[in-house]
């Protein structure tokens, strides 16, 4: 796992006695989940999201441990982390914990219904949504626990959008059924998952039962909605030539799938007109998906998703920026104009 402080390597959780957790007890595992400490007392790096897992109940921790104990034992030694000095020192990690971490427990809100509380427990603990969507300070700690204000993921090259902002990924005005559908299928008429979130759906949320999906949807729908800030400036007359260049590029490369008016094709290619993923700032995810392509998650309800081909070889930075500027300002859309340096900065590499 790449981090701003170096690379953390995930450890062996199979029940091998020497390489894995075969000699661990349920108490040892609970200590890791709740307190962020290994069997030998060492502080764990919070790339293992114990700042969120600390809210998991002992019952669920024991159930996870029992599942792991039932896996085939694999003798694969753990790889040492490759962290830069001084982040590779336990004393620095202990200082981080003293400043930013306190073991805690989930406390239900008696004023809220049971499904909201279940959703709050899942989102805040087991699903650890704030690990990506929560804003972080320079030390990698949460700026505001309990908030999901969006965060750039520089090592991954994607942006995890705000769950409070209707212009990003807020769902306060969505029906619960639509939120459930997005988490189960990965693509709906309203939105589609891409990048790291596609993996979350493919390997995680599509497998949840109906009650837990609905609980998460109820909680996300009930998050405080941020007041909308000033509208994006959008295109002006001086951008006409740039947008004309983008329109020509759109007709040549994009209209065949997404339509002459950005209307898309239902259950295949998303509409670009009125699509908040198109106009969202920062435009990181839009640039990445246009440059490197991708697929929505493969799910039981959508086993053969339609994908986006990569254009990183066909379009240089200027062409990509012009096309996306056009798309961000066509068919009623209103978004900031992108420059060639913007496209260069955001596109990254396909492997990120």
N, C-alpha and C positions, 0 to 999 in steps of 0.2 A: 504494500500500500504506500504509494508516493505521498509525502506530506511536505509542507514548506520547510521542515526541519531535517529531512532525510527520508530514508525508506524503512518502513516497518514490515517485517515478515510475519505472516499469520502462523500461529503455532499449531502443532499436531494435537487434535482433540480426540483422536481415537483411543481406545482403552489399552494401548500398548504400555507395558509396565515401565519401560525405559524411555521411549521417545514420546509417549503420549501422556494421558491422564489416568493410566491404569491404576496407579497407586493413590489417586486422589479419592477423598471421601466426598459425600454430599455437602458436608460443612466446608471443605476446601473450595468446592465449586461455588457455593453460596458466597464465600468470602470474595472470590474473584468478581462475581456478578454485582454484589452489593457494595463492597469496599474497594474494589479495584486492586486487590493484592493477590499474588500468586500463592501457591501452597507453601513456599518457603518464606513468605512475608514480603518479597520484593514488590515495590510499586509497579503496576502495569502502565504501559503507555495508553493514553486515551484514544489512540486509533482503535483500540478495543473500546467500544462506546459505553464504558461503565458509568460515565456521568448521566447517561439515560437509563442504562440497565439497573442502576441502583434502586429504581422505583419498582422493579419487578418483584412480585411476591415470592416468598420462600416456596410456596407450593409450585409455582411455575418454574422456579429455578431447579427444584428437585425433579420435576418432570423432564426438563431439558437434559439434566444430568443422566437420568435413567435412559433417555433415548441415546445419548452419546455412548453410554456404557454398552448399548446393544449393537453398536457398529462393529464391523470387522477391525481387529487391531492391525495397524500398519506401522512397521518399524522404519520411520523416516525421521531422522534427527531434525530438530528445529534449527533454522538458519539464524545466525546472529543478525540483529538489526544493523542497518548502515546509516546511523544518525550522525550529524555533524557535531563537533565539539561546540558548546558544552552540553548539548541536548542528550548526549549519550551517557551522561553522569546521573546516577540515582539521586544525588543530593539536589540536582537541578529539578528533577521530576518531583521530589518530595516538596520542594519549594513551590512548584506549580500547584500541587495538590493542596498545600496549605493556603494558598491564595484563592483557588478557584473551585475546589471540590469539597463537598460535604455529603457523606452518605445520607440518604433520605428514603422515604417510603411514599407510595401513592396514598393520598388521602382523598376520599370521595367527597364531592360537594353535595351536601344534603339538599340544596336548593335546586339541583339539576336532576333530570330523569336518569334512570338506570342506564339507558343506551348511551347517553352523553358521557356518563362517567366511565363506562366500559371503553368508549372511544378515546377518552382522555388517557386512560391507562395504557391502551395499545399504542397510540400515537406517541405519547411521552416516554414510554418504556420499551416494550419489545420491538416495536417498529422503528424506534429511535430516529424519527423524522427530522428532528432538530440537528442531527449530526450533519446533514447536508443543508437543510433549509434555514437553519439558525445562523444569524450573523455572528461572526467571531472577532475577537480582538487580536492584536499583534502576537499574542502568546498562544493563540489557538483555542481560547476559552470562550464560552458563550457570552455575548454582550448582554443579552436579556433573556435569561431562562424562561421558558414558557412562550416565547415569541418565535415566529417563523418568518423573519423579515427578508429572507433571500440572501444568498451568499455566492460569490464567485468561487469556483473550485479550480484553481490555477493548474494543479497537477493533472486534473482530468480534462481540463479545457472547456468545461461546461459551466453554465450558471444555473443554480438551483433557485427557482423563482420564489418570490414572496407568496405565502399562503394567506396573507391579509389584504393583498392588493388585487382588486378586480381586473386591473389591466395586466396582471401577471398570472398568478395561479389561484387567486381567491375564488371561492365557490359559494359565497354567501347567498347569491341569487340563483343558484342552481337547484333544481329538484333533487332530493336525496337519491332517487332512482338513477339519475344521470351520473352522480358521483360514484355510486356503486358500480355502474356499468363501466366507467372509465377504469376503476381499480381492478375489475374482473377481466375485462376484455382488452384494455390497453388502447383502444381507439373507439371513439364515438362520433356522432355528428357534431358535437361541440368541440372536441379536442382529441389529441393523440399523444401518446407517450413516445419519447425518443431519448437517445443517449443513456446515461446511467439509470434514469427512471424507467426505461423500458426493461432493464434487467430486474428492477424491483418488482415490477408487475409479473414478469415471466417466471421468476424464481420465488416470489413471495405472495403478493396480494391476490393473485388469481386462485390460489389454493385455500384462501380463508373461507370459512363458512358464511352463510348469508347473514347470520346475526352479527358476527364481528365486522363484516364489510359495512353493514348498515350502521353499526355503532361508530365506526371511523368516519363514515359520511356525515352522520349527525354532528359529530364533534367538529369536523372541518367546516361544515356549513355554519356552525355557531361561533367560529373564531371572530374576534373583533375585526371589523372591516376598516381599513385605513381610509381617511378622507382623501378623495382624489386630488392630486396636486395639479399644477397648471398643465394644460394640454400640450402635447408636443408641438413644436413650431411647425413642423411639416415643410413641404416644398414651397418655394417662392418663385417668382418670375425668373430670377437669375439661375434657377436650377433647370430651366426648360430643356436646354441642350443635353444635360446629363440624363434627365428622365427620358428624353427621346432616344438616346443611346440605349438606355435600359429597356425601353419598350421594344426596340428591335431585337435585343437579346432575348427578351421574354418570348416574343413570337417564335424565335428560332429554336429555343431550348426548353421552354416550359409550357407553352399553351396547349401542346398536344395532350398533356395529361391534366393540367390544372384548369384548362378552359380559357377561351378568349377573354372572358370577364372575370377570371379568377374564381369561377363557380365550383370547380372541382368535380369529382365523380363520386356519388354516394357509395360508401363501403369500399372505396378503392383509393382515390387521391383526394386529400383534404382540400376544402375550399380555402383560398387565400384571401378572398374578400371578407372583411369583418373578422378575420382570425387574429386574436390577440397575440399569438405566438409570432406573427409576422411583424407587428408594430411594437412589440415589447422592447423596452430599454432596460439593461443593455442588450444589444442585438447579437450577443455571443452565439446563442443556440441556433438562430436563423442562419448565420454565416456558416457555422459548422455543418449543419445538415445540408445546406446547398453545396458546400465544397466537397464533403466526404460522403454524402448520402447516408442511408440507414434504413432500418425497418422498424415499424412498431413491434411490440413484443409478440412472439408466437404464443398464443394461448389456446385453451381448449375451445373457446368460443370464436377464435379467429386463428385457425391453424395455419393458414397460408396468407399472411398479410402482404399487401402490396407495398413495395419499397420505393425509395428515392435513390436514383443512380448518382454516383459521385461525378462532380463537374470540375474537380480540382485540376485535371489535366486539360480540359477543354476551355476553361475560362481563367484568364489572368486576374489579378487583384482588381484592376480597374473595371473589367467587364462584370465581374461578380458584384462589385459595389454598385455599379450603375443599375444592374438588373434588380438587385434587392432594394435599392432606393426607389425604383419605379414601383415595385410590388408594395412597398410600404406607403405609397402615396396614390395608389390607383383604386378605383371602385369604392370610393368612400373611406379607404384607409388613410390614416394620418400618422406619419412617423418621421423620425429624424433622417436626414440625408446621410448616407454612408460614403466615405472616401476610400480610395485605394489603400491608404495606410490602415484604415479601419478594418478592411477585409483581411489585410496581411496580418494584423495583430490578432484578430479573432479566429482565423481559420485553423491555426495550429496544424497538427499532423493527425492523420487518421488513427494512429495508434494510441493517442492520448485518451 
